Amino acid sequence: MEKVRITSGSAAILAAFTVIIVIILVLVSSPHRDDITAAVVVDRSLSAMKLNQILDRGFSLLMGLLDPNDSMVIGRLDRDVKIVMESETLPSMEDIPREWLKPNQSRGTYPAKAVEYLANYAIAHPDKKIMVVFFTDGENDDLTGLCGAKLEDEVAKLVRQPNIIGIAVLGVDDNLRGEWEDRLAPLGEKAKVRGFSDYDRGLSSLIKEMNRELEIEHRKEKHNGRANDNR
């Protein structure tokens, strides 16, 4: 049986071909965007019907639009925010701690506290790209008059955080949408306020916009990296 001889020319071709395959594999396997952390707060003053639909439809939609490598932190809002779950990868629907997110309409809730928590979370994690999702009816049960000023202060903190890539306040009562839109106006196109009837559309469009922006950013970073390598 005649042995096949590999000449120096064919060896060079084989080596070049191997390099090309490796480059293709790296490009295919490289992420199309940076990972997102979804910081989610659920207002427990929502009615049982609304809350159950959000736990089913809202979280299902959220997880369907995010990537498996994205992470999530979930808090519940009463008069303050209590963290009920943190996951470094995208959890499954079975992982959502529903028993900690049951309605609690007896004591009232303070939405400004949710925005405060979300702003502080972004400040504490400057290395993460954070998408904020706040499920709430928008009702302010803090009747002291301080909530409006507090909310404005916390929104100002959100504006100053470049790692906040999108904010969705979802489920807001129709009579309060205008007020919430005014409060979040300093955030510009980053913020979306939706009522309960169309919160899923707002969430879907927000995530698609964020994915598109992150993909553009990722391509720019790769292009700049190649440009620097060629200098």
Number of C-alpha atoms within 10 A of each C-alpha: 3 4 5 6 7 10 9 9 9 11 11 12 12 13 12 12 12 12 12 12 12 12 12 12 11 11 11 10 9 9 12 16 17 15 19 24 25 24 21 21 27 27 31 25 24 24 15 15 9 17 23 16 13 21 19 14 12 19 17 13 16 17 17 13 15 18 15 14 15 18 20 20 19 21 23 22 25 23 18 16 22 16 13 16 16 14 14 12 15 22 18 12 13 7 10 16 13 14 8 14 21 19 19 16 14 9 11 18 25 23 28 24 19 27 23 19 19 28 22 15 16 24 18 10 12 13 9 20 21 25 23 23 22 26 28 26 25 27 17 16 15 15 9 8 9 10 17 15 12 16 21 17 15 19 21 16 17 24 16 13 16 13 18 23 22 21 25 21 25 28 25 24 17 14 11 15 19 12 13 18 17 11 16 22 14 15 18 11 12 18 19 22 24 24 21 17 12 13 20 20 12 17 22 15 13 21 19 13 15 17 21 14 14 19 16 14 15 16 14 12 12 12 12 12 11 11 10 9 8 7 5
